[in-house]
């Protein structure tokens, strides 16, 4: 029997890859002010920004696959755990922040740069940081890394895990109906960056980790049923026309379940050479794509044609191409530097 840390969930690469591309498509559509209409653009592409919640779920599941047993069994020190998190994230993000501040320098940007470089800006209330503005997600993820040992404690007992999951869902509702009103937060507050609001997505990722073997065995003959159920929930999601957190929780949970059931499958939509390549740099693509879109926008190349749909498609391709090349080159150089130090 394979040990837990040797199981490869190749389909997760697909979820990461398509999520990164989808979020980029949404940001470009929203910021480019393209005069387009129809289901493909709204609500479909406009809703792809919500894939950040799927990223949260995948992050929790992946972190548990890599570190849960080692932390619970004290096979890795807390110091080593946090050092690895910083080494994995900080260098690329720091380079990107300096690039952004060079493009748009200001004294406020210097303050925000300092906050970004600590990776602790997710603890700030109402930070609203403009230097790598979409970096709010990284801030939230790093808060999750900070509390991950506690997270492991919460899910180390299945009853406690389910109890915490239920509490996180209740807290999400209370946040929406009470804590995130005008009496408690400022205008423009992004609820997604709050760890309490988003906790239920992380918790579900952790719970699915606990049941991953059972999920795999149960779904072997029922993957078509899971896929059909996912399509139905997706239909409900688009039909109701707004970002209902609990519908997203079910939808993204089903996608993760399908990916767990598809472990070690290759040549499929979610697990192939393309998704493996893009999935490995999905976070980097997410973080840097808006920097390159802004560059394209500054030189007025985001509306090259009289046809708005064609202009949008070309802009998406240029932005993603730049983001992919930049991510690959910087990641390669950073890895070489790390190897020399070792």
N, C-alpha and C positions, 0 to 999 in steps of 0.2 A: 504493500500500500504506500502511496506517495505521501511524503510529509507535507504539511500545510504550506510551508514556504517554497516547495518545489512545484506546486500546481501553478500552471500558467493560464491566466484568463485572457486569452488573446482578443476576445470580443470587447474587452474593456478598452483596448486601443482604438477600436472603431467608435465607441461612444465618445472617447476623448477627442478623437480626430474630427468627427462630424459636429461635435459640440463647439469646438474651437472655430471651425469654419462657419457654423451657423450663427454664432455670436458676432463674428466679424461681419457677416452679411447684414445682420440687423443694424449694427452700429453704422455701417456705411450708408444704408438706406435711410436711417433716421437723421444722420448728419448731413447727407448730401442733398436733401430736399428735392429728391427726384419726383417729378410729376407722373407717378405711375399708380395704377389701381388694379383691383382684381384680387381674388383669393390668395394667389401666390405671394403677393406683396403684403396685403393686409386682409386677413390676420396672420397668414403663415409665417412669412419672414419676420414680420414685426414681433411675433411671439418667440422667436428663437433666442432672444436675450434671456429668457427664463431657463435656458439650458445651464446657466450658472448653478442652479439648484441641483441639477444632475451631477455637475462637477463636484459639488459638496458631498453628495452621496457616494460617488466613486472615490473621492479622497478618503472618506472614513473607511470604506471597505478596503481600499488598497493599503492604507496605513495599518489596519488591523492584520492584513495578510503579512505585512512585513515586520511588524513590531509587537503585536499583541502578545504572542507566546513568549517572546524574548523579554518583554518588560514584566509580565506576570511571573515568569520563572527566574527573573533577575539575571538573565544571560547577557544583558546589555545595560550599562550604567546610564543614569539619567543624563550625566554630562556628555557621554558619547552620543546619545540620542539627539540632544539639542544641537550639538556641534555638527552633526550630519545634516540636520534641517537647515542650519545657516549656510553651510557649504554648498548645499544643493540649490538654494534660492538666491542668496544675497548677491553673488558676483554678477549674474546676468541682470538682475533687477537694478543694481547700482549703476551699471553701465548704461542701461536704458534711461534711468533718471537723469544722469549727466547729459545724455543726448538731448533729452526733452528740455532741460533747463538752458542748454546752449541755443536751441531753436527759439525758445520763448523766455528770455531772461527777465527777472524782476526780483525785488527784495522778498516779496511774498513767496516766490518760487524757491528761494534759498531756505526759508523757514520750512517749507513743505518738503524740500529735499532732505533736510536734517531728519524730519519725522520719518520719511520713507526709508532712509538708510538704517534706522534702528529696527525696522520691521515690526515695530510695536505700535504703529499708528492705528491699528484696528481697535486699540483700547481707548482712543480719543473719542469723546462724545461729539457727534456732528462735525467730524473732521472736514468733510467736503474738500478733499485735496485735489488740486487740478494737475499737479505734476504726475503724469501717468494716472489720470483720473480713474481709469478702469482698474487701477491697482487696488481699489477698495476690496476686491475679491481676495487678493493676496494677503491683505491685512486681516481679513476674516479667517482665512486658512491658517495664518500664523497664530492667531488667537487659539484656533483649534489645536494646533501643535503644542501650544503652551499648556493646555489643559488635557492633552492626550493621555498622560499617565492616570489622571482622574477619570477620564473617559473609559480607560481599560478597567478600572475598578468598577465603574457603573455597569459594564456589560459582562463582568466576570461571573455574575450570577444571572441566570436567564430571567428569573422572576423580577430581579432588580432592574434588569435591562428593559423588560416590558413596562414596568412601572414608571421608569424614567421616560420612556418613549411616550407614554400616555400623558405624563406631566408636561413634556415638551410640546405636545399638541395643544393642551389646554393653555399653556403659556403663550403660544402663538396666537390663539384667539383673543386672550386678554390683552396682548400687545396691540392688536388691531382695533379693539373696541374701547380701550382705555388708555394705555400708556403712550401710544403713538398719536395722540390728539394734539391740538394746538396748545394745550396747557402743559404738555410735557416735552415736546420736541419743537425745533424751529422749522420754518418752511423749507422745503427741499430736502428734508431728512430722508435718507435712503434706508428703508427698513431692512433691506437684504443684508446690509453690512453689520447688523446686530446679531451677535452670537445666540442670544436668547430666541429671537424671532426665527432664526435659521436652524436652531438646534435639532428640530425634528427630522430634518433631512440627513444630518450627520448621524443621528441616533438610528434611523432606519438602515443606513449603510452598515452600522455596527451590528445591528440585529441580523441582517442578511448574512453577514460574515459568520455569525454563530451557527446559522442553519445552512451554510453553503453546501455541505456534503448531502444533507437531506434534500435540499433544493435540486441538486444535480441528479440525484437518484429519482426523485419524484417527477422531474420534468423531462427525462429522457424520452418518454413516449407521449409527452404532452406539450412539446414545444410549439406545435401548431396552435394548440388551444391558448397557450400563453401569448403567442403572437396575435391571435384573433382578439383576445381580450385587450391587448395593448392598443390595437387599432380602434376598438370600440371606445375605450377611455379617451384616446386621442381625439376621436370624433366629438365626444362630449365636451372636451376641453376647447376645441375650436368653435363648437356650436354655441356654448354659453358666452363666448366672446370676451372673457376677462381672465386675469391671472388668478384663479382660485387656488390658494396654496394646497388645499387637501386633494384637489384633482391632480395637481402637479406631483404631489407626494405619491399618489397611487400610480400615475403614469410612469414616472421615473423609476419607481420601485419595480414595476413590471419590466422595464427595460433592463434594469440591473439583474433581475431574476433570469431573464432570457439570456443575458451575457454569461451568468454563472453556469447556466445549463449548457452553454455552448463552448465550455472550456476545451482547449486543445484542438478545436475545429479550425481548419485553414481553408483558404479559397472561398470564403463566404463574404457576405457584404460587410460584416463587422470584423472579420479577421482575415486580412490579406496583407500583401507587401505594402500597399499604399497606406492602409490604416495603421500599420505598425510604424511606418516612417513618420507620418504626421502625428500619431498618438504620442510618440516619444518626445516631440517638441511642442505638444499642444499648449502647455502653459506658457511657453515662450511666445508662441504665435498669439495667444490671447493677450499677453502683456504688451507686445510691441506693434500690433497691427494698426492701432490708432495713430501711433507716431508716424507711420508711413502714409496713412491716409491723409494726415494733416499736411505732410510734405507734398503729396499729389494735389491736394486742395490749394496750397499756396502757389503752385505753378499753374493753376487753372486747368488741370488735366482730368478733373473729375466729371466734366461735362464736355467731352470731346466731340460728341455727335449731336445732331438735331433730334435723333431718336433717343428718348430718355431711358428706355429699357436697355438699349445697346450701350449707352453711356454708363449705366449702372453696372452691367455685366463686365465691361472692360475695366472699370474702376475696381471692382471686386477682384478680378484676376490680377491686376497690377499690384494691389495692396497685399493680397495673399502671397504673391510671388516674392515681393520684397521682404515680407515678414518671414517667410520660410527660408530664404537665402540668408538673411541676417541671423536668424535663430540658429541655423546649421553652422555658419561660420563662427559666430561668437561662442557657441557651445563647444565646438571643436577646439578652438584656441584655449578656452578655459580648461578643458579636460587635459590638453597638452601641458599647460602651466601646472596643473595639479600633479600630473605624473612626474614632472621635473622636480617638484618639491619633495615628493616621496622618494 
